[in-house]
Amino acid sequence: MQPNSFRFVNNCLVGFQATVDEFGEPLVKNESDSDRMMRLSTYVMNEYDDRLQEVERYKVRFQENKRLMDDAKKKSKV
């Protein structure tokens, strides 16, 4: 999550009316609290999903590196 993303989340939570949203799109002036929270929820879930995918990529990379290290240790013993 980028620092400006945190600013967007904080602004939504305190009800600050910015002129643009996190995607740089103009905000609707008469947006209700429930609409704003729904949009915020969607945004947070997308960020969460992105982070989960990143973690999965790191897990795969870690397992590959571990396997390579184990193979190298076996070869050095021989």
mmCIF file of the N, C-alpha and C atoms, coordinates in Angstrom:
data_MODEL
# 
_entry.id   MODEL 
# 
loop_
_atom_site.group_PDB 
_atom_site.id 
_atom_site.type_symbol 
_atom_site.label_atom_id 
_atom_site.label_alt_id 
_atom_site.label_comp_id 
_atom_site.label_asym_id 
_atom_site.label_entity_id 
_atom_site.label_seq_id 
_atom_site.pdbx_PDB_ins_code 
_atom_site.Cartn_x 
_atom_site.Cartn_y 
_atom_site.Cartn_z 
_atom_site.occupancy 
_atom_site.B_iso_or_equiv 
_atom_site.pdbx_formal_charge 
_atom_site.auth_seq_id 
_atom_site.auth_comp_id 
_atom_site.auth_asym_id 
_atom_site.auth_atom_id 
_atom_site.pdbx_PDB_model_num 
ATOM 1   N N  . MET A 1 1  ? 0.853   -1.172  0.000   1.00 0.00 ? 1  MET A N  1 
ATOM 2   C CA . MET A 1 1  ? 0.000   0.000   0.000   1.00 0.00 ? 1  MET A CA 1 
ATOM 3   C C  . MET A 1 1  ? 0.898   1.234   0.000   1.00 0.00 ? 1  MET A C  1 
ATOM 4   N N  . GLN A 1 2  ? 0.650   2.141   -0.856  1.00 0.00 ? 2  GLN A N  1 
ATOM 5   C CA . GLN A 1 2  ? 1.443   3.356   -0.983  1.00 0.00 ? 2  GLN A CA 1 
ATOM 6   C C  . GLN A 1 2  ? 1.047   4.353   0.103   1.00 0.00 ? 2  GLN A C  1 
ATOM 7   N N  . PRO A 1 3  ? 1.961   5.275   0.466   1.00 0.00 ? 3  PRO A N  1 
ATOM 8   C CA . PRO A 1 3  ? 1.610   6.281   1.483   1.00 0.00 ? 3  PRO A CA 1 
ATOM 9   C C  . PRO A 1 3  ? 0.354   7.067   1.134   1.00 0.00 ? 3  PRO A C  1 
ATOM 10  N N  . ASN A 1 4  ? 0.161   7.402   -0.151  1.00 0.00 ? 4  ASN A N  1 
ATOM 11  C CA . ASN A 1 4  ? -1.055  8.131   -0.511  1.00 0.00 ? 4  ASN A CA 1 
ATOM 12  C C  . ASN A 1 4  ? -2.283  7.244   -0.362  1.00 0.00 ? 4  ASN A C  1 
ATOM 13  N N  . SER A 1 5  ? -2.102  5.912   -0.411  1.00 0.00 ? 5  SER A N  1 
ATOM 14  C CA . SER A 1 5  ? -3.216  5.001   -0.171  1.00 0.00 ? 5  SER A CA 1 
ATOM 15  C C  . SER A 1 5  ? -3.652  5.082   1.286   1.00 0.00 ? 5  SER A C  1 
ATOM 16  N N  . PHE A 1 6  ? -2.675  5.150   2.202   1.00 0.00 ? 6  PHE A N  1 
ATOM 17  C CA . PHE A 1 6  ? -3.011  5.309   3.612   1.00 0.00 ? 6  PHE A CA 1 
ATOM 18  C C  . PHE A 1 6  ? -3.765  6.614   3.825   1.00 0.00 ? 6  PHE A C  1 
ATOM 19  N N  . ARG A 1 7  ? -3.331  7.655   3.141   1.00 0.00 ? 7  ARG A N  1 
ATOM 20  C CA . ARG A 1 7  ? -4.005  8.945   3.253   1.00 0.00 ? 7  ARG A CA 1 
ATOM 21  C C  . ARG A 1 7  ? -5.446  8.824   2.782   1.00 0.00 ? 7  ARG A C  1 
ATOM 22  N N  . PHE A 1 8  ? -5.662  8.094   1.682   1.00 0.00 ? 8  PHE A N  1 
ATOM 23  C CA . PHE A 1 8  ? -7.015  7.908   1.173   1.00 0.00 ? 8  PHE A CA 1 
ATOM 24  C C  . PHE A 1 8  ? -7.879  7.182   2.199   1.00 0.00 ? 8  PHE A C  1 
ATOM 25  N N  . VAL A 1 9  ? -7.344  6.096   2.776   1.00 0.00 ? 9  VAL A N  1 
ATOM 26  C CA . VAL A 1 9  ? -8.107  5.324   3.764   1.00 0.00 ? 9  VAL A CA 1 
ATOM 27  C C  . VAL A 1 9  ? -8.429  6.196   4.966   1.00 0.00 ? 9  VAL A C  1 
ATOM 28  N N  . ASN A 1 10 ? -7.444  6.909   5.474   1.00 0.00 ? 10 ASN A N  1 
ATOM 29  C CA . ASN A 1 10 ? -7.686  7.785   6.628   1.00 0.00 ? 10 ASN A CA 1 
ATOM 30  C C  . ASN A 1 10 ? -8.714  8.860   6.309   1.00 0.00 ? 10 ASN A C  1 
ATOM 31  N N  . ASN A 1 11 ? -8.619  9.448   5.134   1.00 0.00 ? 11 ASN A N  1 
ATOM 32  C CA . ASN A 1 11 ? -9.584  10.477  4.750   1.00 0.00 ? 11 ASN A CA 1 
ATOM 33  C C  . ASN A 1 11 ? -10.990 9.910   4.678   1.00 0.00 ? 11 ASN A C  1 
ATOM 34  N N  . CYS A 1 12 ? -11.126 8.696   4.169   1.00 0.00 ? 12 CYS A N  1 
ATOM 35  C CA . CYS A 1 12 ? -12.453 8.075   4.111   1.00 0.00 ? 12 CYS A CA 1 
ATOM 36  C C  . CYS A 1 12 ? -12.995 7.815   5.507   1.00 0.00 ? 12 CYS A C  1 
ATOM 37  N N  . LEU A 1 13 ? -12.129 7.346   6.397   1.00 0.00 ? 13 LEU A N  1 
ATOM 38  C CA . LEU A 1 13 ? -12.582 7.016   7.740   1.00 0.00 ? 13 LEU A CA 1 
ATOM 39  C C  . LEU A 1 13 ? -13.016 8.248   8.523   1.00 0.00 ? 13 LEU A C  1 
ATOM 40  N N  . VAL A 1 14 ? -12.347 9.368   8.336   1.00 0.00 ? 14 VAL A N  1 
ATOM 41  C CA . VAL A 1 14 ? -12.723 10.576  9.075   1.00 0.00 ? 14 VAL A CA 1 
ATOM 42  C C  . VAL A 1 14 ? -13.757 11.402  8.334   1.00 0.00 ? 14 VAL A C  1 
ATOM 43  N N  . GLY A 1 15 ? -14.091 11.008  7.122   1.00 0.00 ? 15 GLY A N  1 
ATOM 44  C CA . GLY A 1 15 ? -15.116 11.714  6.370   1.00 0.00 ? 15 GLY A CA 1 
ATOM 45  C C  . GLY A 1 15 ? -14.614 12.938  5.645   1.00 0.00 ? 15 GLY A C  1 
ATOM 46  N N  . PHE A 1 16 ? -13.315 13.066  5.503   1.00 0.00 ? 16 PHE A N  1 
ATOM 47  C CA . PHE A 1 16 ? -12.740 14.203  4.777   1.00 0.00 ? 16 PHE A CA 1 
ATOM 48  C C  . PHE A 1 16 ? -13.139 14.104  3.316   1.00 0.00 ? 16 PHE A C  1 
ATOM 49  N N  . GLN A 1 17 ? -13.642 15.190  2.767   1.00 0.00 ? 17 GLN A N  1 
ATOM 50  C CA . GLN A 1 17 ? -14.067 15.194  1.371   1.00 0.00 ? 17 GLN A CA 1 
ATOM 51  C C  . GLN A 1 17 ? -12.946 15.729  0.489   1.00 0.00 ? 17 GLN A C  1 
ATOM 52  N N  . ALA A 1 18 ? -12.200 14.835  -0.111  1.00 0.00 ? 18 ALA A N  1 
ATOM 53  C CA . ALA A 1 18 ? -11.152 15.226  -1.053  1.00 0.00 ? 18 ALA A CA 1 
ATOM 54  C C  . ALA A 1 18 ? -11.803 15.477  -2.409  1.00 0.00 ? 18 ALA A C  1 
ATOM 55  N N  . THR A 1 19 ? -11.019 15.975  -3.339  1.00 0.00 ? 19 THR A N  1 
ATOM 56  C CA . THR A 1 19 ? -11.567 16.241  -4.669  1.00 0.00 ? 19 THR A CA 1 
ATOM 57  C C  . THR A 1 19 ? -11.373 15.063  -5.611  1.00 0.00 ? 19 THR A C  1 
ATOM 58  N N  . VAL A 1 20 ? -10.429 14.174  -5.267  1.00 0.00 ? 20 VAL A N  1 
ATOM 59  C CA . VAL A 1 20 ? -10.207 12.979  -6.085  1.00 0.00 ? 20 VAL A CA 1 
ATOM 60  C C  . VAL A 1 20 ? -10.087 11.770  -5.172  1.00 0.00 ? 20 VAL A C  1 
ATOM 61  N N  . ASP A 1 21 ? -10.375 10.582  -5.720  1.00 0.00 ? 21 ASP A N  1 
ATOM 62  C CA . ASP A 1 21 ? -10.257 9.358   -4.936  1.00 0.00 ? 21 ASP A CA 1 
ATOM 63  C C  . ASP A 1 21 ? -8.873  8.755   -5.125  1.00 0.00 ? 21 ASP A C  1 
ATOM 64  N N  . GLU A 1 22 ? -8.679  7.518   -4.635  1.00 0.00 ? 22 GLU A N  1 
ATOM 65  C CA . GLU A 1 22 ? -7.367  6.878   -4.692  1.00 0.00 ? 22 GLU A CA 1 
ATOM 66  C C  . GLU A 1 22 ? -6.913  6.575   -6.110  1.00 0.00 ? 22 GLU A C  1 
ATOM 67  N N  . PHE A 1 23 ? -7.832  6.553   -7.058  1.00 0.00 ? 23 PHE A N  1 
ATOM 68  C CA . PHE A 1 23 ? -7.488  6.279   -8.448  1.00 0.00 ? 23 PHE A CA 1 
ATOM 69  C C  . PHE A 1 23 ? -7.351  7.558   -9.257  1.00 0.00 ? 23 PHE A C  1 
ATOM 70  N N  . GLY A 1 24 ? -7.481  8.703   -8.588  1.00 0.00 ? 24 GLY A N  1 
ATOM 71  C CA . GLY A 1 24 ? -7.374  9.982   -9.270  1.00 0.00 ? 24 GLY A CA 1 
ATOM 72  C C  . GLY A 1 24 ? -8.646  10.398  -9.985  1.00 0.00 ? 24 GLY A C  1 
ATOM 73  N N  . GLU A 1 25 ? -9.750  9.702   -9.686  1.00 0.00 ? 25 GLU A N  1 
ATOM 74  C CA . GLU A 1 25 ? -11.025 10.036  -10.318 1.00 0.00 ? 25 GLU A CA 1 
ATOM 75  C C  . GLU A 1 25 ? -11.774 11.046  -9.449  1.00 0.00 ? 25 GLU A C  1 
ATOM 76  N N  . PRO A 1 26 ? -12.528 11.956  -10.055 1.00 0.00 ? 26 PRO A N  1 
ATOM 77  C CA . PRO A 1 26 ? -13.289 12.934  -9.270  1.00 0.00 ? 26 PRO A CA 1 
ATOM 78  C C  . PRO A 1 26 ? -14.305 12.241  -8.358  1.00 0.00 ? 26 PRO A C  1 
ATOM 79  N N  . LEU A 1 27 ? -14.425 12.767  -7.142  1.00 0.00 ? 27 LEU A N  1 
ATOM 80  C CA . LEU A 1 27 ? -15.389 12.209  -6.197  1.00 0.00 ? 27 LEU A CA 1 
ATOM 81  C C  . LEU A 1 27 ? -16.784 12.759  -6.456  1.00 0.00 ? 27 LEU A C  1 
ATOM 82  N N  . VAL A 1 28 ? -17.769 11.959  -6.128  1.00 0.00 ? 28 VAL A N  1 
ATOM 83  C CA . VAL A 1 28 ? -19.156 12.390  -6.211  1.00 0.00 ? 28 VAL A CA 1 
ATOM 84  C C  . VAL A 1 28 ? -19.440 13.208  -4.952  1.00 0.00 ? 28 VAL A C  1 
ATOM 85  N N  . LYS A 1 29 ? -19.972 14.408  -5.112  1.00 0.00 ? 29 LYS A N  1 
ATOM 86  C CA . LYS A 1 29 ? -20.176 15.287  -3.959  1.00 0.00 ? 29 LYS A CA 1 
ATOM 87  C C  . LYS A 1 29 ? -21.217 14.749  -2.992  1.00 0.00 ? 29 LYS A C  1 
ATOM 88  N N  . ASN A 1 30 ? -22.239 14.092  -3.492  1.00 0.00 ? 30 ASN A N  1 
ATOM 89  C CA . ASN A 1 30 ? -23.329 13.622  -2.640  1.00 0.00 ? 30 ASN A CA 1 
ATOM 90  C C  . ASN A 1 30 ? -23.192 12.142  -2.304  1.00 0.00 ? 30 ASN A C  1 
ATOM 91  N N  . GLU A 1 31 ? -21.974 11.657  -2.234  1.00 0.00 ? 31 GLU A N  1 
ATOM 92  C CA . GLU A 1 31 ? -21.747 10.250  -1.929  1.00 0.00 ? 31 GLU A CA 1 
ATOM 93  C C  . GLU A 1 31 ? -22.128 9.982   -0.470  1.00 0.00 ? 31 GLU A C  1 
ATOM 94  N N  . SER A 1 32 ? -22.919 8.944   -0.244  1.00 0.00 ? 32 SER A N  1 
ATOM 95  C CA . SER A 1 32 ? -23.339 8.624   1.116   1.00 0.00 ? 32 SER A CA 1 
ATOM 96  C C  . SER A 1 32 ? -22.206 7.916   1.857   1.00 0.00 ? 32 SER A C  1 
ATOM 97  N N  . ASP A 1 33 ? -22.344 7.862   3.180   1.00 0.00 ? 33 ASP A N  1 
ATOM 98  C CA . ASP A 1 33 ? -21.335 7.180   3.991   1.00 0.00 ? 33 ASP A CA 1 
ATOM 99  C C  . ASP A 1 33 ? -21.239 5.709   3.617   1.00 0.00 ? 33 ASP A C  1 
ATOM 100 N N  . SER A 1 34 ? -22.378 5.080   3.375   1.00 0.00 ? 34 SER A N  1 
ATOM 101 C CA . SER A 1 34 ? -22.344 3.653   3.031   1.00 0.00 ? 34 SER A CA 1 
ATOM 102 C C  . SER A 1 34 ? -21.669 3.426   1.683   1.00 0.00 ? 34 SER A C  1 
ATOM 103 N N  . ASP A 1 35 ? -21.903 4.333   0.730   1.00 0.00 ? 35 ASP A N  1 
ATOM 104 C CA . ASP A 1 35 ? -21.220 4.213   -0.566  1.00 0.00 ? 35 ASP A CA 1 
ATOM 105 C C  . ASP A 1 35 ? -19.716 4.393   -0.406  1.00 0.00 ? 35 ASP A C  1 
ATOM 106 N N  . ARG A 1 36 ? -19.342 5.374   0.404   1.00 0.00 ? 36 ARG A N  1 
ATOM 107 C CA . ARG A 1 36 ? -17.921 5.629   0.630   1.00 0.00 ? 36 ARG A CA 1 
ATOM 108 C C  . ARG A 1 36 ? -17.266 4.436   1.329   1.00 0.00 ? 36 ARG A C  1 
ATOM 109 N N  . MET A 1 37 ? -17.943 3.868   2.320   1.00 0.00 ? 37 MET A N  1 
ATOM 110 C CA . MET A 1 37 ? -17.389 2.717   3.030   1.00 0.00 ? 37 MET A CA 1 
ATOM 111 C C  . MET A 1 37 ? -17.349 1.482   2.131   1.00 0.00 ? 37 MET A C  1 
ATOM 112 N N  . MET A 1 38 ? -18.327 1.333   1.255   1.00 0.00 ? 38 MET A N  1 
ATOM 113 C CA . MET A 1 38 ? -18.321 0.209   0.320   1.00 0.00 ? 38 MET A CA 1 
ATOM 114 C C  . MET A 1 38 ? -17.143 0.336   -0.641  1.00 0.00 ? 38 MET A C  1 
ATOM 115 N N  . ARG A 1 39 ? -16.907 1.539   -1.116  1.00 0.00 ? 39 ARG A N  1 
ATOM 116 C CA . ARG A 1 39 ? -15.787 1.776   -2.022  1.00 0.00 ? 39 ARG A CA 1 
ATOM 117 C C  . ARG A 1 39 ? -14.458 1.553   -1.293  1.00 0.00 ? 39 ARG A C  1 
ATOM 118 N N  . LEU A 1 40 ? -14.388 2.013   -0.054  1.00 0.00 ? 40 LEU A N  1 
ATOM 119 C CA . LEU A 1 40 ? -13.194 1.813   0.754   1.00 0.00 ? 40 LEU A CA 1 
ATOM 120 C C  . LEU A 1 40 ? -12.957 0.328   1.013   1.00 0.00 ? 40 LEU A C  1 
ATOM 121 N N  . SER A 1 41 ? -14.019 -0.389  1.335   1.00 0.00 ? 41 SER A N  1 
ATOM 122 C CA . SER A 1 41 ? -13.916 -1.825  1.579   1.00 0.00 ? 41 SER A CA 1 
ATOM 123 C C  . SER A 1 41 ? -13.401 -2.558  0.347   1.00 0.00 ? 41 SER A C  1 
ATOM 124 N N  . THR A 1 42 ? -13.927 -2.200  -0.803  1.00 0.00 ? 42 THR A N  1 
ATOM 125 C CA . THR A 1 42 ? -13.479 -2.815  -2.053  1.00 0.00 ? 42 THR A CA 1 
ATOM 126 C C  . THR A 1 42 ? -12.007 -2.526  -2.293  1.00 0.00 ? 42 THR A C  1 
ATOM 127 N N  . TYR A 1 43 ? -11.624 -1.290  -2.060  1.00 0.00 ? 43 TYR A N  1 
ATOM 128 C CA . TYR A 1 43 ? -10.227 -0.892  -2.251  1.00 0.00 ? 43 TYR A CA 1 
ATOM 129 C C  . TYR A 1 43 ? -9.296  -1.675  -1.322  1.00 0.00 ? 43 TYR A C  1 
ATOM 130 N N  . VAL A 1 44 ? -9.674  -1.781  -0.047  1.00 0.00 ? 44 VAL A N  1 
ATOM 131 C CA . VAL A 1 44 ? -8.852  -2.497  0.929   1.00 0.00 ? 44 VAL A CA 1 
ATOM 132 C C  . VAL A 1 44 ? -8.766  -3.975  0.577   1.00 0.00 ? 44 VAL A C  1 
ATOM 133 N N  . MET A 1 45 ? -9.864  -4.576  0.159   1.00 0.00 ? 45 MET A N  1 
ATOM 134 C CA . MET A 1 45 ? -9.841  -5.992  -0.214  1.00 0.00 ? 45 MET A CA 1 
ATOM 135 C C  . MET A 1 45 ? -8.959  -6.223  -1.435  1.00 0.00 ? 45 MET A C  1 
ATOM 136 N N  . ASN A 1 46 ? -8.973  -5.307  -2.387  1.00 0.00 ? 46 ASN A N  1 
ATOM 137 C CA . ASN A 1 46 ? -8.089  -5.432  -3.550  1.00 0.00 ? 46 ASN A CA 1 
ATOM 138 C C  . ASN A 1 46 ? -6.627  -5.348  -3.132  1.00 0.00 ? 46 ASN A C  1 
ATOM 139 N N  . GLU A 1 47 ? -6.312  -4.410  -2.240  1.00 0.00 ? 47 GLU A N  1 
ATOM 140 C CA . GLU A 1 47 ? -4.939  -4.293  -1.735  1.00 0.00 ? 47 GLU A CA 1 
ATOM 141 C C  . GLU A 1 47 ? -4.539  -5.570  -1.001  1.00 0.00 ? 47 GLU A C  1 
ATOM 142 N N  . TYR A 1 48 ? -5.444  -6.104  -0.191  1.00 0.00 ? 48 TYR A N  1 
ATOM 143 C CA . TYR A 1 48 ? -5.181  -7.328  0.564   1.00 0.00 ? 48 TYR A CA 1 
ATOM 144 C C  . TYR A 1 48 ? -4.920  -8.492  -0.385  1.00 0.00 ? 48 TYR A C  1 
ATOM 145 N N  . ASP A 1 49 ? -5.731  -8.618  -1.423  1.00 0.00 ? 49 ASP A N  1 
ATOM 146 C CA . ASP A 1 49 ? -5.558  -9.683  -2.404  1.00 0.00 ? 49 ASP A CA 1 
ATOM 147 C C  . ASP A 1 49 ? -4.216  -9.553  -3.113  1.00 0.00 ? 49 ASP A C  1 
ATOM 148 N N  . ASP A 1 50 ? -3.838  -8.330  -3.461  1.00 0.00 ? 50 ASP A N  1 
ATOM 149 C CA . ASP A 1 50 ? -2.534  -8.104  -4.097  1.00 0.00 ? 50 ASP A CA 1 
ATOM 150 C C  . ASP A 1 50 ? -1.399  -8.550  -3.186  1.00 0.00 ? 50 ASP A C  1 
ATOM 151 N N  . ARG A 1 51 ? -1.512  -8.241  -1.900  1.00 0.00 ? 51 ARG A N  1 
ATOM 152 C CA . ARG A 1 51 ? -0.464  -8.633  -0.943  1.00 0.00 ? 51 ARG A CA 1 
ATOM 153 C C  . ARG A 1 51 ? -0.412  -10.145 -0.778  1.00 0.00 ? 51 ARG A C  1 
ATOM 154 N N  . LEU A 1 52 ? -1.561  -10.799 -0.760  1.00 0.00 ? 52 LEU A N  1 
ATOM 155 C CA . LEU A 1 52 ? -1.569  -12.262 -0.657  1.00 0.00 ? 52 LEU A CA 1 
ATOM 156 C C  . LEU A 1 52 ? -0.891  -12.905 -1.857  1.00 0.00 ? 52 LEU A C  1 
ATOM 157 N N  . GLN A 1 53 ? -1.150  -12.383 -3.037  1.00 0.00 ? 53 GLN A N  1 
ATOM 158 C CA . GLN A 1 53 ? -0.501  -12.915 -4.236  1.00 0.00 ? 53 GLN A CA 1 
ATOM 159 C C  . GLN A 1 53 ? 1.007   -12.705 -4.170  1.00 0.00 ? 53 GLN A C  1 
ATOM 160 N N  . GLU A 1 54 ? 1.422   -11.558 -3.659  1.00 0.00 ? 54 GLU A N  1 
ATOM 161 C CA . GLU A 1 54 ? 2.851   -11.280 -3.523  1.00 0.00 ? 54 GLU A CA 1 
ATOM 162 C C  . GLU A 1 54 ? 3.495   -12.252 -2.538  1.00 0.00 ? 54 GLU A C  1 
ATOM 163 N N  . VAL A 1 55 ? 2.808   -12.538 -1.438  1.00 0.00 ? 55 VAL A N  1 
ATOM 164 C CA . VAL A 1 55 ? 3.317   -13.494 -0.454  1.00 0.00 ? 55 VAL A CA 1 
ATOM 165 C C  . VAL A 1 55 ? 3.455   -14.878 -1.081  1.00 0.00 ? 55 VAL A C  1 
ATOM 166 N N  . GLU A 1 56 ? 2.478   -15.288 -1.866  1.00 0.00 ? 56 GLU A N  1 
ATOM 167 C CA . GLU A 1 56 ? 2.552   -16.598 -2.520  1.00 0.00 ? 56 GLU A CA 1 
ATOM 168 C C  . GLU A 1 56 ? 3.741   -16.670 -3.474  1.00 0.00 ? 56 GLU A C  1 
ATOM 169 N N  . ARG A 1 57 ? 3.999   -15.591 -4.205  1.00 0.00 ? 57 ARG A N  1 
ATOM 170 C CA . ARG A 1 57 ? 5.169   -15.567 -5.100  1.00 0.00 ? 57 ARG A CA 1 
ATOM 171 C C  . ARG A 1 57 ? 6.459   -15.705 -4.300  1.00 0.00 ? 57 ARG A C  1 
ATOM 172 N N  . TYR A 1 58 ? 6.543   -15.021 -3.161  1.00 0.00 ? 58 TYR A N  1 
ATOM 173 C CA . TYR A 1 58 ? 7.736   -15.123 -2.326  1.00 0.00 ? 58 TYR A CA 1 
ATOM 174 C C  . TYR A 1 58 ? 7.889   -16.520 -1.742  1.00 0.00 ? 58 TYR A C  1 
ATOM 175 N N  . LYS A 1 59 ? 6.790   -17.159 -1.374  1.00 0.00 ? 59 LYS A N  1 
ATOM 176 C CA . LYS A 1 59 ? 6.856   -18.526 -0.851  1.00 0.00 ? 59 LYS A CA 1 
ATOM 177 C C  . LYS A 1 59 ? 7.430   -19.475 -1.888  1.00 0.00 ? 59 LYS A C  1 
ATOM 178 N N  . VAL A 1 60 ? 6.960   -19.355 -3.121  1.00 0.00 ? 60 VAL A N  1 
ATOM 179 C CA . VAL A 1 60 ? 7.452   -20.215 -4.204  1.00 0.00 ? 60 VAL A CA 1 
ATOM 180 C C  . VAL A 1 60 ? 8.937   -19.961 -4.423  1.00 0.00 ? 60 VAL A C  1 
ATOM 181 N N  . ARG A 1 61 ? 9.323   -18.705 -4.466  1.00 0.00 ? 61 ARG A N  1 
ATOM 182 C CA . ARG A 1 61 ? 10.736  -18.359 -4.671  1.00 0.00 ? 61 ARG A CA 1 
ATOM 183 C C  . ARG A 1 61 ? 11.588  -18.893 -3.522  1.00 0.00 ? 61 ARG A C  1 
ATOM 184 N N  . PHE A 1 62 ? 11.088  -18.780 -2.288  1.00 0.00 ? 62 PHE A N  1 
ATOM 185 C CA . PHE A 1 62 ? 11.816  -19.285 -1.128  1.00 0.00 ? 62 PHE A CA 1 
ATOM 186 C C  . PHE A 1 62 ? 11.996  -20.794 -1.221  1.00 0.00 ? 62 PHE A C  1 
ATOM 187 N N  . GLN A 1 63 ? 10.950  -21.520 -1.608  1.00 0.00 ? 63 GLN A N  1 
ATOM 188 C CA . GLN A 1 63 ? 11.047  -22.973 -1.735  1.00 0.00 ? 63 GLN A CA 1 
ATOM 189 C C  . GLN A 1 63 ? 12.041  -23.370 -2.818  1.00 0.00 ? 63 GLN A C  1 
ATOM 190 N N  . GLU A 1 64 ? 12.053  -22.648 -3.928  1.00 0.00 ? 64 GLU A N  1 
ATOM 191 C CA . GLU A 1 64 ? 13.015  -22.932 -4.993  1.00 0.00 ? 64 GLU A CA 1 
ATOM 192 C C  . GLU A 1 64 ? 14.440  -22.694 -4.504  1.00 0.00 ? 64 GLU A C  1 
ATOM 193 N N  . ASN A 1 65 ? 14.648  -21.590 -3.798  1.00 0.00 ? 65 ASN A N  1 
ATOM 194 C CA . ASN A 1 65 ? 15.981  -21.297 -3.266  1.00 0.00 ? 65 ASN A CA 1 
ATOM 195 C C  . ASN A 1 65 ? 16.414  -22.338 -2.244  1.00 0.00 ? 65 ASN A C  1 
ATOM 196 N N  . LYS A 1 66 ? 15.487  -22.772 -1.421  1.00 0.00 ? 66 LYS A N  1 
ATOM 197 C CA . LYS A 1 66 ? 15.798  -23.794 -0.419  1.00 0.00 ? 66 LYS A CA 1 
ATOM 198 C C  . LYS A 1 66 ? 16.192  -25.095 -1.104  1.00 0.00 ? 66 LYS A C  1 
ATOM 199 N N  . ARG A 1 67 ? 15.467  -25.459 -2.147  1.00 0.00 ? 67 ARG A N  1 
ATOM 200 C CA . ARG A 1 67 ? 15.783  -26.682 -2.883  1.00 0.00 ? 67 ARG A CA 1 
ATOM 201 C C  . ARG A 1 67 ? 17.167  -26.579 -3.515  1.00 0.00 ? 67 ARG A C  1 
ATOM 202 N N  . LEU A 1 68 ? 17.485  -25.432 -4.102  1.00 0.00 ? 68 LEU A N  1 
ATOM 203 C CA . LEU A 1 68 ? 18.809  -25.230 -4.694  1.00 0.00 ? 68 LEU A CA 1 
ATOM 204 C C  . LEU A 1 68 ? 19.912  -25.315 -3.640  1.00 0.00 ? 68 LEU A C  1 
ATOM 205 N N  . MET A 1 69 ? 19.666  -24.750 -2.464  1.00 0.00 ? 69 MET A N  1 
ATOM 206 C CA . MET A 1 69 ? 20.655  -24.830 -1.378  1.00 0.00 ? 69 MET A CA 1 
ATOM 207 C C  . MET A 1 69 ? 20.847  -26.269 -0.928  1.00 0.00 ? 69 MET A C  1 
ATOM 208 N N  . ASP A 1 70 ? 19.754  -27.015 -0.799  1.00 0.00 ? 70 ASP A N  1 
ATOM 209 C CA . ASP A 1 70 ? 19.853  -28.420 -0.399  1.00 0.00 ? 70 ASP A CA 1 
ATOM 210 C C  . ASP A 1 70 ? 20.629  -29.224 -1.438  1.00 0.00 ? 70 ASP A C  1 
ATOM 211 N N  . ASP A 1 71 ? 20.352  -28.978 -2.718  1.00 0.00 ? 71 ASP A N  1 
ATOM 212 C CA . ASP A 1 71 ? 21.080  -29.669 -3.788  1.00 0.00 ? 71 ASP A CA 1 
ATOM 213 C C  . ASP A 1 71 ? 22.567  -29.332 -3.737  1.00 0.00 ? 71 ASP A C  1 
ATOM 214 N N  . ALA A 1 72 ? 22.887  -28.074 -3.503  1.00 0.00 ? 72 ALA A N  1 
ATOM 215 C CA . ALA A 1 72 ? 24.291  -27.653 -3.430  1.00 0.00 ? 72 ALA A CA 1 
ATOM 216 C C  . ALA A 1 72 ? 24.989  -28.300 -2.242  1.00 0.00 ? 72 ALA A C  1 
ATOM 217 N N  . LYS A 1 73 ? 24.303  -28.414 -1.112  1.00 0.00 ? 73 LYS A N  1 
ATOM 218 C CA . LYS A 1 73 ? 24.892  -29.063 0.068   1.00 0.00 ? 73 LYS A CA 1 
ATOM 219 C C  . LYS A 1 73 ? 25.158  -30.536 -0.205  1.00 0.00 ? 73 LYS A C  1 
ATOM 220 N N  . LYS A 1 74 ? 24.222  -31.203 -0.885  1.00 0.00 ? 74 LYS A N  1 
ATOM 221 C CA . LYS A 1 74 ? 24.401  -32.624 -1.204  1.00 0.00 ? 74 LYS A CA 1 
ATOM 222 C C  . LYS A 1 74 ? 25.597  -32.814 -2.131  1.00 0.00 ? 74 LYS A C  1 
ATOM 223 N N  . LYS A 1 75 ? 25.739  -31.943 -3.127  1.00 0.00 ? 75 LYS A N  1 
ATOM 224 C CA . LYS A 1 75 ? 26.858  -32.053 -4.071  1.00 0.00 ? 75 LYS A CA 1 
ATOM 225 C C  . LYS A 1 75 ? 28.190  -31.787 -3.382  1.00 0.00 ? 75 LYS A C  1 
ATOM 226 N N  . SER A 1 76 ? 28.207  -30.865 -2.434  1.00 0.00 ? 76 SER A N  1 
ATOM 227 C CA . SER A 1 76 ? 29.464  -30.542 -1.751  1.00 0.00 ? 76 SER A CA 1 
ATOM 228 C C  . SER A 1 76 ? 29.903  -31.673 -0.828  1.00 0.00 ? 76 SER A C  1 
ATOM 229 N N  . LYS A 1 77 ? 28.960  -32.469 -0.336  1.00 0.00 ? 77 LYS A N  1 
ATOM 230 C CA . LYS A 1 77 ? 29.291  -33.606 0.525   1.00 0.00 ? 77 LYS A CA 1 
ATOM 231 C C  . LYS A 1 77 ? 29.885  -34.750 -0.284  1.00 0.00 ? 77 LYS A C  1 
ATOM 232 N N  . VAL A 1 78 ? 29.509  -34.851 -1.546  1.00 0.00 ? 78 VAL A N  1 
ATOM 233 C CA . VAL A 1 78 ? 29.976  -35.954 -2.396  1.00 0.00 ? 78 VAL A CA 1 
ATOM 234 C C  . VAL A 1 78 ? 31.346  -35.710 -2.875  1.00 0.00 ? 78 VAL A C  1 
# 
